[in-house]
Amino acid sequence: MGILENKRRARLFYKYLSTVYDRVNPFVWNEEMRDEAIAMLDLAGDERVLDVGCGTGFATEPLVEHAGKVHGLDQSVHQLEQAWDKLGKYDPVRFVLGDAERLPYRDDAFDVTWSSGSIEYWPNPVVALRELRRVTHPGGKVLVVGPDYPRTSIFQKMADAIMLFYTEEEADRMFESAGFVDVEHRVMQAKPGSPRAIATLARVPGE
């Protein structure tokens, strides 16, 4: 387990990163990649959407433009403060301080659940994925973006020491263990040589 797959350390990390996050983030996860991932959801405009690990609202903001009602959850109050500055605390997004492994929502509360740049910090990703499935109604979609596992051994060792990086095959295993069906992946990259991201789209069984 990487050093940032620990909730206390991750919160401390984001306490300092939050002030520069929006300037640093585009080097590995830019607007074009984000918009491509959102397009995978094929939103109709009236969906109830939850953004798990919403951070500074980088994905939350455009989700508001494509969905009916958006909720955002993050474990870092410092990241949420940045999101509140952008979007307000309650309107148009309802932000909540919370844990991906214990989502404070009822079963089947959302049509779509989104999470980008968060799974790599989850100590128990399958447990959290099951929570995403629980709060998404049968037939609903879940899309998770995380870091692709490096291809060279030196970067693999660095990645393993920091946080969760995974392959498409490992993503299949995690999503299937969490009870999802129709799992598909899209690998994205800001530019040649930059870290790659995996966008995984899956469906909750039913309907």
C-alpha positions as CSV (number, residue, x, y, z in Angstrom):
1,M,0.0,0.0,0.0
2,G,1.4,3.4,-1.0
3,I,2.0,6.2,1.6
4,L,-1.0,8.2,0.3
5,E,-3.4,5.3,0.6
6,N,-3.9,6.4,4.1
7,K,-6.8,8.8,4.9
8,R,-4.9,10.9,7.4
9,R,-1.8,11.3,5.2
10,A,-4.0,12.0,2.2
11,R,-5.8,14.8,4.0
12,L,-2.6,16.3,5.1
13,F,-1.2,16.1,1.5
14,Y,-4.2,17.9,0.1
15,K,-4.1,20.6,2.9
16,Y,-1.0,21.9,1.1
17,L,-1.8,20.8,-2.5
18,S,-5.2,22.4,-2.5
19,T,-3.8,25.9,-2.9
20,V,-2.0,25.0,-6.2
21,Y,-4.1,22.0,-7.3
22,D,-5.8,23.7,-10.3
23,R,-2.5,24.9,-11.6
24,V,-0.7,21.5,-11.3
25,N,-3.6,19.2,-12.2
26,P,-3.7,20.0,-16.0
27,F,-0.3,18.4,-16.5
28,V,-1.8,15.0,-15.9
29,W,-5.6,15.5,-16.1
30,N,-6.6,18.4,-18.3
31,E,-9.9,19.8,-19.5
32,E,-9.9,17.9,-22.8
33,M,-9.4,14.6,-21.0
34,R,-12.1,15.5,-18.4
35,D,-14.6,16.5,-21.1
36,E,-13.9,13.3,-23.1
37,A,-14.7,11.3,-20.0
38,I,-17.9,13.2,-19.3
39,A,-19.0,12.6,-22.8
40,M,-18.7,8.8,-22.2
41,L,-21.6,9.2,-19.8
42,D,-23.9,10.4,-22.6
43,L,-25.9,12.6,-20.1
44,A,-29.4,13.6,-21.0
45,G,-29.4,16.7,-18.8
46,D,-31.8,15.6,-16.0
47,E,-29.7,13.1,-14.1
48,R,-28.9,13.2,-10.4
49,V,-25.1,13.0,-10.3
50,L,-22.7,12.4,-7.4
51,D,-19.0,13.4,-7.7
52,V,-17.0,11.3,-5.2
53,G,-13.7,12.9,-4.4
54,C,-14.7,16.1,-6.1
55,G,-11.7,18.0,-4.8
56,T,-11.6,21.6,-6.0
57,G,-14.6,21.0,-8.3
58,F,-12.6,20.5,-11.5
59,A,-15.1,18.0,-12.8
60,T,-18.0,19.1,-10.7
61,E,-18.2,22.4,-12.5
62,P,-18.8,21.0,-16.0
63,L,-21.0,18.2,-14.7
64,V,-23.4,21.0,-13.5
65,E,-23.7,22.0,-17.2
66,H,-24.7,18.5,-18.3
67,A,-26.8,17.1,-15.5
68,G,-29.9,18.0,-13.5
69,K,-28.7,18.0,-9.9
70,V,-25.1,17.5,-8.8
71,H,-23.7,16.5,-5.3
72,G,-20.0,16.7,-4.5
73,L,-18.2,14.8,-1.7
74,D,-14.6,15.0,-0.6
75,Q,-12.7,14.0,2.6
76,S,-10.5,17.2,2.5
77,V,-12.1,20.3,3.8
78,H,-9.2,22.3,2.2
79,Q,-10.1,20.9,-1.3
80,L,-13.8,21.6,-0.6
81,E,-13.0,25.2,0.3
82,Q,-11.6,25.7,-3.2
83,A,-14.8,24.2,-4.7
84,W,-17.0,26.4,-2.5
85,D,-15.2,29.4,-3.8
86,K,-16.0,28.4,-7.4
87,L,-19.5,27.1,-7.1
88,G,-20.9,28.0,-3.7
89,K,-21.5,25.7,-0.8
90,Y,-25.1,24.6,-1.5
91,D,-26.2,25.9,-5.0
92,P,-25.9,24.7,-7.7
93,V,-24.0,21.9,-6.1
94,R,-24.6,20.3,-2.7
95,F,-21.1,19.7,-1.2
96,V,-20.5,17.3,1.6
97,L,-17.5,16.4,3.7
98,G,-17.3,12.6,3.7
99,D,-15.6,9.3,3.0
100,A,-15.8,7.3,-0.2
101,E,-15.9,4.1,1.8
102,R,-18.9,5.2,3.8
103,L,-21.0,7.4,1.6
104,P,-23.7,9.4,3.5
105,Y,-26.5,8.7,1.0
106,R,-29.3,6.3,0.7
107,D,-29.4,3.4,-1.6
108,D,-30.2,4.2,-5.3
109,A,-30.0,7.9,-4.7
110,F,-28.2,8.8,-7.9
111,D,-28.6,8.1,-11.6
112,V,-24.8,8.6,-12.3
113,T,-21.8,8.5,-10.0
114,W,-18.5,10.0,-11.1
115,S,-15.1,9.9,-9.5
116,S,-11.9,11.3,-10.9
117,G,-8.5,11.5,-9.2
118,S,-9.7,9.8,-6.1
119,I,-9.5,6.0,-6.3
120,E,-5.7,6.1,-6.1
121,Y,-6.1,7.3,-2.5
122,W,-8.7,4.7,-1.4
123,P,-7.2,2.2,1.1
124,N,-9.9,-0.3,0.1
125,P,-11.0,0.5,-3.5
126,V,-13.4,-2.5,-3.9
127,V,-15.2,-1.4,-0.7
128,A,-15.5,2.1,-2.1
129,L,-16.6,0.9,-5.5
130,R,-19.4,-1.1,-3.8
131,E,-20.5,2.1,-2.1
132,L,-20.6,3.8,-5.5
133,R,-22.7,0.9,-6.8
134,R,-25.0,1.1,-3.7
135,V,-25.9,4.7,-4.1
136,T,-26.4,4.4,-7.9
137,H,-29.8,3.1,-9.0
138,P,-30.1,-0.2,-11.0
139,G,-29.2,0.4,-14.6
140,G,-27.3,3.6,-13.6
141,K,-23.7,4.4,-14.7
142,V,-20.6,4.8,-12.7
143,L,-17.4,6.3,-14.2
144,V,-14.1,6.3,-12.3
145,V,-10.8,7.9,-13.5
146,G,-7.6,6.7,-12.0
147,P,-3.9,6.5,-12.9
148,D,-2.6,3.9,-15.4
149,Y,0.2,1.7,-14.1
150,P,3.6,2.8,-15.4
151,R,5.3,0.7,-18.1
152,T,8.8,0.9,-16.8
153,S,10.1,-0.9,-13.7
154,I,11.7,2.2,-12.1
155,F,8.4,4.2,-12.3
156,Q,6.4,1.1,-11.2
157,K,8.4,1.0,-8.0
158,M,7.9,4.7,-7.4
159,A,4.1,4.4,-8.1
160,D,3.7,1.4,-5.8
161,A,5.4,3.4,-3.0
162,I,3.0,6.4,-3.3
163,M,-0.5,5.3,-4.1
164,L,-2.7,3.0,-6.2
165,F,-1.8,2.7,-9.9
166,Y,-3.5,-0.1,-11.8
167,T,-3.9,-1.7,-15.2
168,E,-7.1,-2.2,-17.2
169,E,-7.1,-5.9,-16.2
170,E,-6.9,-4.9,-12.5
171,A,-9.7,-2.4,-13.1
172,D,-11.8,-5.2,-14.5
173,R,-11.2,-7.3,-11.4
174,M,-12.0,-4.5,-9.0
175,F,-15.2,-3.5,-10.8
176,E,-16.4,-7.0,-11.2
177,S,-15.7,-7.8,-7.5
178,A,-17.7,-4.7,-6.6
179,G,-20.7,-6.1,-8.6
180,F,-20.7,-4.0,-11.8
181,V,-21.4,-5.2,-15.3
182,D,-20.6,-3.9,-18.8
183,V,-17.2,-2.6,-17.8
184,E,-15.2,-0.7,-20.4
185,H,-12.1,1.4,-20.3
186,R,-10.5,4.3,-22.2
187,V,-6.9,5.3,-21.7
188,M,-6.2,9.0,-21.8
189,Q,-3.0,11.1,-21.8
190,A,-2.4,14.9,-21.7
191,K,0.5,14.7,-24.1
192,P,3.1,12.1,-25.2
193,G,5.3,11.1,-22.3
194,S,2.9,12.4,-19.6
195,P,1.2,10.0,-17.1
196,R,-1.8,8.2,-18.5
197,A,-5.2,7.9,-16.9
198,I,-7.8,5.1,-17.2
199,A,-11.4,6.1,-17.4
200,T,-13.6,3.1,-16.5
201,L,-17.3,3.2,-17.3
202,A,-19.5,0.5,-15.8
203,R,-23.2,-0.1,-15.2
204,V,-25.1,-1.1,-12.0
205,P,-27.0,-4.4,-12.7
206,G,-30.8,-4.1,-13.1
207,E,-33.5,-2.4,-15.2
